[in-house]
Amino acid sequence: MPTSQSQDLSMPSSSKRNIMRRKPPRGTITRYGDRIVEVLGKARGQRVMIRSIHPDGSERLTAVKLTNLQLLERQLF
């Protein structure tokens, strides 16, 4: 009978995902999903305004939840 090994398939803990805990200063560059974005300022509640460039080349301003922003790694590219 094979030994059972537990595999951790759950989502990474918040400490591993580098989630923003506080509102970053204006102009901060962060990651939102697969995009690199610039924080423009605070929006309502736990949201911030971001500026991003989409694949079609258009610039968009969006209000997103602070918990969905992630700190950038030490190396951008």
C-alpha positions as CSV (number, residue, x, y, z in Angstrom):
1,M,0.0,0.0,0.0
2,P,1.5,3.4,-1.0
3,T,2.1,6.0,1.6
4,S,-0.2,8.9,1.4
5,Q,1.5,12.2,0.8
6,S,-0.6,15.3,1.2
7,Q,-0.2,17.7,-1.7
8,D,-1.0,21.4,-1.0
9,L,-3.1,22.4,-4.0
10,S,-4.8,25.3,-2.2
11,M,-4.2,29.0,-3.0
12,P,-1.0,30.4,-1.7
13,S,-1.3,32.2,1.6
14,S,-1.6,36.0,1.5
15,S,2.0,36.3,2.8
16,K,3.3,34.4,-0.2
17,R,1.4,36.4,-2.8
18,N,2.8,39.9,-1.9
19,I,-0.6,41.4,-1.5
20,M,-0.8,45.1,-0.8
21,R,-2.0,45.7,2.7
22,R,-2.1,49.5,2.6
23,K,-2.8,52.1,-0.1
24,P,0.4,52.5,-2.1
25,P,1.6,56.1,-2.8
26,R,0.5,57.8,-6.0
27,G,2.7,56.8,-8.9
28,T,3.6,53.4,-7.5
29,I,4.1,50.7,-10.1
30,T,2.4,47.4,-9.2
31,R,1.0,44.2,-10.8
32,Y,-2.7,43.7,-11.4
33,G,-3.3,40.3,-12.8
34,D,-1.0,39.9,-15.8
35,R,-0.6,43.7,-16.3
36,I,1.9,46.2,-14.8
37,V,-0.1,49.3,-13.7
38,E,0.4,52.7,-12.1
39,V,-1.5,53.6,-9.0
40,L,-3.2,57.0,-9.4
41,G,-5.0,57.5,-6.1
42,K,-7.7,56.3,-3.8
43,A,-11.2,55.5,-4.9
44,R,-14.2,54.5,-2.7
45,G,-13.8,52.0,0.1
46,Q,-10.9,49.6,-0.3
47,R,-10.3,50.5,-3.9
48,V,-7.7,52.4,-5.8
49,M,-7.6,54.0,-9.2
50,I,-5.1,52.5,-11.6
51,R,-3.8,53.3,-15.1
52,S,-3.0,50.5,-17.5
53,I,-2.2,50.0,-21.1
54,H,-4.2,47.2,-22.8
55,P,-3.0,45.0,-25.7
56,D,-4.9,47.1,-28.2
57,G,-2.8,50.1,-27.1
58,S,-5.5,51.9,-25.3
59,E,-5.0,53.5,-21.9
60,R,-7.6,52.8,-19.3
61,L,-8.4,54.0,-15.9
62,T,-10.0,51.5,-13.6
63,A,-11.0,51.3,-9.9
64,V,-9.7,48.0,-8.4
65,K,-9.7,46.4,-5.0
66,L,-6.5,47.0,-3.1
67,T,-6.2,43.3,-2.3
68,N,-6.0,42.5,-6.1
69,L,-2.8,44.5,-6.4
70,Q,0.5,42.7,-5.9
71,L,4.0,44.1,-5.3
72,L,6.4,43.8,-8.1
73,E,9.3,41.3,-7.9
74,R,12.8,42.7,-7.6
75,Q,13.2,42.3,-11.4
76,L,10.6,43.7,-13.7
77,F,11.6,41.8,-16.9
